[in-house]
């Protein structure tokens, strides 16, 4: 007798293929769900593999456009960067995947959803918080936190043996000693041989970006147009690329060519564990740099100061899996407001691993060349600065007058 119906987030790799078969052994009807978020994958082969392993049905969902417009671009316009460096490539993809998974579960009348994320990582949190936020009564089955699964599978070798036992094809699982997550925004490499933070990452690990040595010596100069903080066009070599999917694909190609977007860092996982990740985010880094540059021209100083503080909160919410939380909605509403004037063009030089803004223009520019000029007054009386400085110096003088004397007396006494 079936224990019920489960929609399993399925990648076609070792872990989820073994999990699919194991769920069937445990008495569940398994519907495999494959999300196309821009990863390099033979989706038809993955579909056939899921059916061969025993899935009752397979959904292959093209989420690329939605992923870019509703998740990648909002993260970029929020300048959401985790711990000052990570552009959130894996984190941003999880909510769009979970959202479609819940939709399929509702359509199929499935009581359960499942995933292959481990109990040590961030993805388990991102998936499950999204599931519960979208469908509070859903039941989640996560094998890496289930005693019956952990008793049978102590690690990767047990899974490989299980795959051999049931004739489950596993590509390169023995030869590639690290794990990867691939989507339109980035590809990540972690675990395995990368677990030693003092061991430099070998060049052959990088798969999306050219090495600096192999990158061209000649720059590409592009112009990116933004409307309310969202990229809407890229101009390069006399052609104009529009449409979210085409635009982001083009930037990824250019970033890959020039070795842009590499990052090797040790970060803090939400569960409290530190981990080393190697990331490649070519198109994303170009957009982050260009967008930030345009903000300098168009965004009020105090609005930017507040927004920058909130960007840190936004990054943590995305990283920790709270995309569908009420506080996320609140922050995104604020981000939308802050971006109303971020319109214009940014000219960016792409060369040897660097996206370098060269020039920018906007109908909403707050820059006044007369005020900024050192050669003319331009409506600014420099003598006014004297009172401005003295007012700001009041508390500094008072502090030194009180605490400076006390410190001096204490030093003499000693």
Secondary structure, 3 states (H helix, E strand, C coil): CCCEEEEEECCCCHHHHHHHHHHHHCCEEEEEEEEECCCCCCHHHHHHHHHHHCCCEEEEEECHHHHHHHHHHHHHHCCCCECCCECCHHHHHHHHHHHHHHHHHHHHCCCEEEECCCCCCCHHHHHHHHHHHHCCCCEEEEHHHCHHHHHHCCCHHHHHHHHHHCCCCCCCCCCCCCEEEECCCCEEEECHHHHCCCCCCCHHHCCCCCCCCCCCCCCEEEEEEEECCEEEEEEECCEEEECHHHHHHHHHHHHHHCCCCEEEEEEECCCCCEEEEEEECHHHHHHHHHHHHHHHHHCCHHHHHHHHHHHHHHHHHHHHCCCCCHHHHHHHHHHHHHCCCCCEEEEEEEECCEEEEEEEECCCCCCCHHHHCCCCCCCCCCCHHHHHHHHHHHHHHHHHHHHHHHHHHHHHHC
